[in-house]
């Protein structure tokens, strides 16, 4: 029931984005999911560069409406460890991620769980999507569901069904094949045993640049009905040593 609800929500989101682009011709001909993902791997680096990727560490600042900004770190170590860390003056620190595939969540007193309707878990998932290249490891099914217009350009919309968790919609530009947007369903409860509510969070990936042979965005903007969170990435390094202690 949970996955069915998420699928229905995401398909509604997708249908609302498929207005006709006015300036960019609609893509013609057929394309498969495998071809789209192969072109994405090539657009962001190469199969060899992705196979060689062992670690990512990224650092930057975040901001948004109605709150002061702060700093963030993201660390990834293949095959299944990552952490997104949020630091905000007067609000403590928050860590969310996986260690060897096992999820964890920690925070100090005052550490934030979310900002403007965007949870730290969503921000972590936004980053995890950028480390994907061997898609068969995390997902049971990937489907091409629609063509969508993203900022006046056509994009292929792919639905990713993970082994654990809710489905995602990822949008790949039809010309560059870079991932330009991802839609996730955010679930919250206002009370411990109360009803669960779900709503959409749209994440946009902008300004891709090379980092050690792989392209990563330098701006990530996550938007919900309550506002947005904008991550400005100042530094991204690949294949540098990452201490085990960061995955705590």
C-alpha positions as CSV (number, residue, x, y, z in Angstrom):
1,X,0.0,0.0,0.0
2,X,2.9,2.4,0.9
3,X,4.6,1.9,-2.4
4,X,1.3,2.1,-4.3
5,X,0.6,5.4,-2.7
6,X,4.0,6.8,-3.5
7,X,3.8,5.6,-7.1
8,X,0.4,7.4,-7.5
9,X,1.8,10.6,-6.0
10,X,4.9,10.5,-8.3
11,X,2.9,9.8,-11.4
12,X,0.7,12.8,-10.7
13,X,3.8,14.9,-10.3
14,X,5.1,13.6,-13.6
15,X,1.9,14.3,-15.5
16,X,1.9,17.9,-14.3
17,X,5.3,18.6,-15.9
18,X,4.6,17.4,-19.4
19,X,3.4,20.6,-21.0
20,X,4.9,21.1,-24.5
21,X,8.2,22.8,-24.7
22,X,8.0,25.8,-27.0
23,X,11.6,26.3,-28.1
24,X,13.1,22.8,-28.1
25,X,11.9,20.2,-30.6
26,X,10.3,17.1,-29.0
27,X,12.7,14.1,-29.3
28,X,11.8,11.6,-32.0
29,X,12.4,7.9,-32.2
30,X,12.6,5.3,-29.5
31,X,15.2,5.1,-26.7
32,X,15.6,2.5,-24.0
33,X,16.3,2.9,-20.3
34,X,19.7,1.3,-20.8
35,X,20.6,3.8,-23.5
36,X,19.6,6.7,-21.4
37,X,21.6,5.5,-18.4
38,X,24.6,4.7,-20.6
39,X,24.5,8.2,-22.1
40,X,24.3,9.6,-18.5
41,X,27.4,7.7,-17.5
42,X,29.2,9.0,-20.6
43,X,28.0,12.6,-20.1
44,X,29.2,12.7,-16.5
45,X,32.5,10.9,-17.1
46,X,33.1,7.5,-18.6
47,X,32.4,3.9,-17.6
48,X,36.1,3.6,-16.6
49,X,35.9,6.7,-14.4
50,X,32.8,5.4,-12.7
51,X,34.2,2.0,-12.1
52,X,37.2,3.6,-10.5
53,X,35.2,5.8,-8.2
54,X,35.8,4.8,-4.6
55,X,35.1,7.9,-2.5
56,X,33.5,11.3,-2.8
57,X,33.7,14.1,-0.3
58,X,31.9,17.4,-0.9
59,X,31.6,20.6,1.1
60,X,29.6,23.8,0.9
61,X,27.0,26.0,2.4
62,X,23.2,26.0,2.4
63,X,20.5,28.7,2.6
64,X,16.8,29.3,2.0
65,X,13.8,31.3,2.9
66,X,13.1,32.2,6.6
67,X,16.3,30.9,8.1
68,X,20.0,31.6,8.5
69,X,22.3,29.5,6.5
70,X,24.9,26.9,7.5
71,X,27.5,24.4,6.3
72,X,27.2,20.9,5.0
73,X,29.5,17.9,4.2
74,X,28.8,14.8,2.2
75,X,31.0,11.7,2.3
76,X,30.6,8.5,0.2
77,X,32.7,5.4,0.2
78,X,32.0,2.5,-2.1
79,X,30.1,0.3,-2.0
80,X,27.5,1.3,0.6
81,X,28.6,3.9,3.1
82,X,27.7,7.6,3.1
83,X,26.8,10.5,5.4
84,X,25.2,13.9,4.9
85,X,26.2,16.3,7.7
86,X,24.3,19.6,8.4
87,X,25.8,22.3,10.6
88,X,23.9,25.4,11.6
89,X,24.9,28.0,14.1
90,X,22.7,27.9,17.2
91,X,20.9,24.8,15.9
92,X,23.4,22.0,16.5
93,X,24.5,19.3,14.0
94,X,22.7,16.5,12.2
95,X,24.1,13.3,10.6
96,X,22.2,11.0,8.4
97,X,23.5,8.2,6.2
98,X,24.5,4.5,5.9
99,X,27.4,2.5,7.2
100,X,27.9,-0.7,5.1
101,X,24.3,-0.3,4.0
102,X,22.8,0.1,7.5
103,X,21.0,3.4,7.9
104,X,21.7,5.8,10.8
105,X,20.5,9.1,12.1
106,X,22.1,11.2,14.8
107,X,21.9,14.8,16.0
108,X,23.0,17.0,18.8
109,X,20.7,19.1,20.9
110,X,18.9,21.5,18.5
111,X,20.1,19.6,15.4
112,X,17.6,20.1,12.6
113,X,15.6,17.3,11.0
114,X,14.5,19.4,8.1
115,X,14.3,23.0,6.7
116,X,11.3,24.4,4.8
117,X,9.7,21.0,4.5
118,X,12.8,19.4,3.1
119,X,14.2,16.8,5.5
120,X,17.9,16.0,6.0
121,X,17.0,12.4,4.7
122,X,15.9,13.9,1.4
123,X,19.1,15.9,1.1
124,X,21.1,12.8,1.7
125,X,19.1,10.9,-1.0
126,X,19.7,13.8,-3.4
127,X,23.5,13.2,-2.9
128,X,23.3,9.4,-3.1
129,X,21.6,9.7,-6.5
130,X,24.8,11.4,-7.7
131,X,27.0,8.4,-6.8
132,X,24.9,6.0,-8.8
133,X,26.3,4.3,-11.9
134,X,25.7,0.6,-11.2
135,X,22.0,0.9,-11.0
136,X,21.3,-2.8,-10.6
137,X,22.7,-2.7,-7.0
138,X,20.1,-0.5,-5.4
139,X,17.0,-0.9,-7.6
140,X,14.7,-3.7,-8.6
141,X,13.2,-1.9,-11.5
142,X,13.8,1.2,-13.7
143,X,11.2,2.3,-16.2
144,X,10.9,5.1,-18.7
145,X,7.5,6.7,-17.9
146,X,7.3,10.0,-19.8
147,X,8.8,13.0,-21.5
148,X,8.7,16.1,-19.3
149,X,9.5,19.7,-19.8
150,X,12.2,21.0,-17.3
151,X,13.0,24.7,-17.5
152,X,11.9,24.8,-21.2
153,X,13.8,21.7,-22.3
154,X,12.7,18.1,-22.8
155,X,13.8,15.4,-20.3
156,X,13.3,11.7,-20.1
157,X,11.5,10.8,-16.8
158,X,12.6,7.5,-15.3
159,X,11.0,5.8,-12.3
160,X,13.5,4.1,-10.0
161,X,12.1,1.4,-7.7
162,X,14.6,0.8,-4.9
163,X,15.0,-2.5,-3.0
164,X,14.1,-0.5,0.1
165,X,12.0,2.7,0.3
166,X,9.8,4.7,-2.0
167,X,10.0,5.1,-5.8
168,X,11.8,8.1,-7.3
169,X,11.4,10.0,-10.5
170,X,14.6,11.2,-12.1
171,X,14.7,13.4,-15.2
172,X,17.6,13.3,-17.7
173,X,18.0,16.1,-20.2
174,X,17.3,14.8,-23.7
175,X,20.3,16.5,-25.2
176,X,23.0,16.5,-22.5
177,X,21.7,13.4,-20.7
178,X,22.7,15.0,-17.4
179,X,20.2,14.4,-14.5
180,X,18.5,17.8,-14.1
181,X,15.8,16.9,-11.5
182,X,14.6,14.3,-9.1
183,X,11.2,14.0,-7.4
184,X,10.9,12.3,-4.0
185,X,7.9,11.6,-1.7
186,X,8.5,13.0,1.7
187,X,6.7,11.3,4.5
188,X,6.1,12.8,7.9
189,X,4.0,12.3,11.1
190,X,3.1,15.3,13.3
191,X,2.5,12.8,16.2
192,X,4.3,9.6,17.0
193,X,1.3,7.3,16.4
194,X,-0.6,9.7,14.2
195,X,-1.4,9.5,10.5
196,X,1.3,9.7,7.9
197,X,1.4,12.5,5.4
198,X,3.2,12.5,2.0
199,X,4.1,15.4,-0.2
200,X,6.5,16.0,-3.1
201,X,10.0,17.4,-2.9
202,X,11.5,18.5,-6.2
203,X,15.3,18.7,-6.5
204,X,17.1,20.5,-9.3
205,X,20.8,19.9,-10.2
206,X,22.6,22.8,-11.8
207,X,26.0,23.8,-13.1
208,X,27.8,20.5,-13.6
209,X,31.6,20.6,-13.5
210,X,34.4,18.1,-13.6
211,X,35.8,16.7,-10.3
212,X,38.5,14.2,-10.9
213,X,37.0,12.8,-14.1
214,X,33.4,12.8,-13.0
215,X,31.0,15.7,-13.4
216,X,29.0,16.8,-10.3
217,X,26.6,19.8,-10.0
218,X,27.7,22.9,-8.1
219,X,24.1,23.9,-7.1
220,X,21.4,21.6,-5.7
221,X,18.0,23.2,-5.0
222,X,15.4,21.1,-3.1
223,X,11.9,22.6,-3.1
224,X,8.7,21.7,-1.2
225,X,5.4,23.6,-0.8
226,X,6.9,25.2,2.3
227,X,10.0,26.7,0.6
228,X,13.4,25.6,-0.6
229,X,16.9,24.7,0.5
230,X,19.8,25.6,-1.8
231,X,23.1,23.9,-1.5
232,X,26.1,25.7,-2.9
233,X,29.0,23.2,-3.4
234,X,32.4,24.8,-3.0
235,X,34.6,21.7,-3.1
236,X,34.2,18.1,-4.4
237,X,37.0,15.6,-4.3
238,X,37.0,12.0,-5.6
239,X,39.1,9.0,-4.6
240,X,40.6,10.7,-1.6
241,X,40.9,8.8,1.8
242,X,37.7,9.0,3.9
243,X,38.0,8.0,7.5
244,X,35.7,5.3,8.9
245,X,34.8,7.6,11.8
246,X,32.7,9.9,9.6
247,X,30.1,7.1,9.1
248,X,28.9,7.1,12.7
